[in-house]
């Protein structure tokens, strides 16, 4: 079964974006291990709001992988390289996990992550904790309805102050 990995950057106080969904506070000068991670995945799971932001910045898809965008809109716009998921998100990911392929990246956002964590579909959490306090914004985890025990697999600090944490979700 293909693992689902939630890989995300967050502020030290637990936000993945400002209230206006901007994320210009995330440093891009260093790789922080992303190149190696991207080589291990071939599928991206993307919430509709995250996808809208991608379109705004001129990157409607993650190149080299299958892009699944989850929306409640029954008639999403047609876009090349996008597989729209308008039905049961949990059932769709269960199906994807059974298909042949590499790891599956849960790219965002937090509401989609909440859905998949609560359904027991996320196997790993990979966080890049950025040394900034935003004070408010889009939370890393909107109120999850149950406890989810994690096991720390790896941690690494970078010269720019970013700390990368890899956790395995205990089943």
Buried (B, 14 or more C-beta within 10 A) or exposed (E): EBBBBBBBBBBEBBBBBBEEBEBEBBBEEEEBBBEEBBEEBBBBBBBBBBBBBBBEEEEBBBEEBBBBBBBEEEEBEEBEEBEBBBEEBEEBBBEBBEEEBEBBBBBBBBBBBBBBBBEEBBBBBBBBBBEBEBEEBBBBBEEEEEEBEEEEEEEEEBEEEBBBBBBBBEE
